[in-house]
């Protein structure tokens, strides 16, 4: 596996450890084959549970016949407290010192790490020795689809799309752009689109990738858009900008981005950088600014139906019953 696992990893219908993923397949579609897949990548300080619990995506995903797959945001190991099974980090010095790097903030009980907030893997493959187990890019792109294919015959992992929020939006965009043959569409909420030039990204890239800025460019959507701009009519990419800027375009890219009251808009998310890159590369972008929202899941829950319907159209849903 790309990420070292517990000696006795376990897989259940809903949860896989290291990293965790939660897969929501409504019983309605459980006995069908050819079910399409939508990967959701969460943001800083989130786990796989945030999207599943807070977004309200299950209803429309069920109606569209889509399986939702939400991996965790950083590698983790199993801990064995006295009464409850818990997750922990990888015992790397500094991994839990801050909420926006490593495994997020850790909490100790009687000097033993018991609870933590994953959420800062940045969906890349770390090259620095200290962080060598942070291989979230390979996990999402290579390992997770393989696990799904081998364990869930209902899924057609060749029909997949990807979406995410904030750091997860960054991951969705970069993964999509570098794997146009694997994903039919992409969308995001309030993504970090130019991490090389924002504090969150600079902190993560310096630690995970070292000081070589050329390595950073491989995980920066604004840089990648000029290298991997051969998008098809079924592909949708997100970013932030005024929708009026794109009147007259045949939209291939769908971006449902952050609200105008997002406090991270100008310092961390930098949508104008990606907008300019898309224009230069002639990559059509649909951006919708939604006034009155912030960076939270209230924003996501309001518009998630639009995203899933968008991906459903790109995935060209069709099902074949196992028992006609």
N, C-alpha and C positions, 0 to 999 in steps of 0.2 A: 504494500500500500504506500501511497505517496507520503502519508503522515503516519508516524509510528503509532501503533494501536495497543490497546490493553491486551495482555496475553489471552484473555477470553472475551473477545468482542462479541456482542450479540446483536442480532437483527430481529426486529419485530415488524409487524405490519405498519406501525406508525413511526418507530424511532430506530435510528442507527447511531451508534456512538463513534466518535472520533472521525471527523466532527459529527455532531448530531445532525440528522435531518428529519424533518417531519413531512410525511407525504399524505396529503388528503385526497382520497379517492372516495367519492360518495358511493354508498351501497347501490345506488341506482345504476352505476356503471361498473360495479365490481365484476360482473360476469360477462363483460364485453372485452373484446380484444381490439387492438389498434388505438387505444386511448392515448391522446396527445399529452405532452408534458410542458408545463410552464415552470421554469426555475425562478425562484425569488431569492434575491440576495439582500440581506438586511444591513443596517447601518451600524455606526459606532454605538457601543454599549448594548447592542441587541443580541439576542440568541435566536435560535430557530423558532421559538414560541411567539415572538412579538407579532409577526405577520399573521400567523395562524389564528391567534387569539383576538387581535385588534382590528384587522383589516376588513373583516366581513366578506372575504373573497369567495368563500365556499359556495354560496348560493349560485352566483353567476357562473362559477367554474363548473359546477354540476350541470347547469343548464346547457353549457357549451361542451360538455364532455371532456374537460381538461383536468388532468391530475396536477396538483400543486406540490412542488418539491422545494422545501425551504431548508437549505443546509445551515449549519451554525456558521459563525463568523470568524472563528479562530480555532486552532487545534486544542484538544483537551484530553484529560485522562480521567479514569474513574477513581473515586475515593470511597472509602468504606467507613463512614461515621458509625457510631454505635447503633443508631436506629434507622437511618435513612441512607439510601444510595445517593451519592452526590457526585458532581463533576468538579474537577480542579484543573489547574494549568499544568505546564510541563516542568515546573520547578526550575525555571530559568530566572536567574537574578534580574530583577527589574521588570519582569513580565506583567506584574500587577500593580505597578507603582502609579499608574495614571489611567484614566478612563478611556483615553483616545489612543492607546498603544498596547500591544501585547494581548493580554486576555482581559483587559479592563480592570476595574477595581476589585481587589480581593477582600474577603472578610474572614477574620480568624476567630475561632472559638476555642478557648483553652489552648492557645498557641498552635492550633491545627487549622490549616486551611480547609474550610468547609463549603463556603459559597463564593461565587464570583459572578461577574458580569462579562461574558465574552463579548467581543465586538470590535476588534481592531486588527484583523488579519490582512486587510486591504486587498484580498483576493489576488495575491502575487506569490511568486516563488522566491523566498528569501535566499540571498547568496552569501550573506555573512554567517560565519560559523556559529556564532552564538544563537542565531535565530534559524538554524538550518531546518528545524522541524516545521516552520511556518511555510507550508507548500500549498496554500489554499487554491492557487490557480490550477495546479494539476489535479487537486481533489475535485474541484467543480467540473473541469473540462474532461478529465479522463476517468478518474476513479468512480465518481458518483454515477455517471451514466452506465458504467459497467456493472456496478452493484444493482442498479435498477433493472437492467436487462436480464441479469442472471436470476433475479429473485421475484420479479413481477411480470408474468407473461402477458398481463393485460396492457402493458405499456408499449407504445411504439416510440422508443427514444430517438429514432431517426427523424421524428416530427416533434421538434422542440423549439421553444422560444425562451427568452430570458428577460427578466425585469429586476428592478431593485430600487432602493431608497438610499440617498446620501452616499455613504461609502459603498453601499451595495449598488447604487446607480453607477458609480465609477466602475465597479466590478463588472456589471452587466454590459456596459458600453465597451470596455476594453476587451472583455472575453468575446463579445460578439464580433467586434471588428477584426480580431485575430483568428476568428473561426467562422467565417461566413458560410462555410459548408455544413456547419453543425446546427445552426440556429436560424429559424425562419424569420424571426422578428425580434426587436428589442424595444423596451420602453423603460422609463425611469421617472421617479419622483425626486426632485431636488438633488440631482447627482453632483458629486465632486468631479468636475469635468477637466480641470487643469491642476492636478495635485502637485505638480512640480512648482507651482507658483502660489501655493497656499500653505499656511502653517500646519494643518493636519497632514497633508501629503509630504511636506518637507521633513517633518518629524519621522513619519513612517518610512519613507524612502531612505533617509540617511541611515537609520538603524537596520532595516531589512536588506537594503541593496548596496550600501556604502556610498562613497562620494562621487562615483562616476555618473555624470548626468546622462550619458548615453544609455545607461541601464535604466534610468528613471523613465526615459521616453517610451520604453516598451510597455509601461503601465500608465500612460497618460493619454486619455481619449483625444485631447486636442492635438497632440502630436501624431497619434495613430491615424486620425481621419485622413491625413494626406497620403498615408502609406497603404491603407486598406479601404479605399473608397468605392470599390466595385460592388455597390449594394444593388439588390434586385428590387423589383416593384413590390415584392411582398415583405420587404424588410422595413422595420420601423425603428428609428433611433431617437432617443430623447435628448433634449437639451432645453435650455431656457432662453426665451427671447420673445419679442413681440410677434404674434401671429401675422400681423399686417405686413411684416417685412417679407413674407413669403407668398403674397398674393400672386396668382398666376402659375405657381409651381404645381407639378404633378407630384403630390407628396408621397415619398417612399419612407420617410422617417417620421416616427411618431414620438413626440416628447410631451409628456404632461408634467410640467415642472412645478417647482416650488412657488408658493404664494409670495406676493409682494411684501408681506410683513415678515418674511423669513429673515431672522437676525444674522444668519450665516451667508446670506446672498452675496454680499459684495466682497467679503474677506476670504471666504472658504470655497464657495461654489463656483464663482466666476463664469457664469453662463455666456457672457459676451465673448469670451475667448473661444469657446467652442462654436458659437454662432459664426464668428469671423472665419474660423477654420473650415466650417461646412460650406460657407459661401465660396471661399477660395478653391475648395476641392470640388465645387459644384455638386455637393451632396445635399439634397432637399431635406429640410428640417421643419417640422411643425412644432411650434412652441406655443403653449397656452399659459399665460400668466393668470393666476387666480387670486384676486385681491381678497384680503381679509383672513388668509390662512397663515399658519406658521410651519415649523419643520416637523411637526408631530404626526402621529397616526390618525388624527382627526382629518387631516388633509388627505391622507391616503385613502381612508375609508370612504370619503366623499366621492372620489373619482375612480376607485379601483375597478368598478364595473366597466368603465370605458376602456381601460387598459386590457382587461381580459377579453372583452369583445373584439378589440383590435387584434389581439394575438390569435383569437379563434378564427378570424377571417384569414389571417396569414397562414394558419396551420391547415386550413381547408378540412375541417373536421369530418370524419366519417367513421362508422363503427360497424363491426361484424360480430354478432352474438356468438358466444362459444357454443350455445345450445339453441339453435334456431327452432 
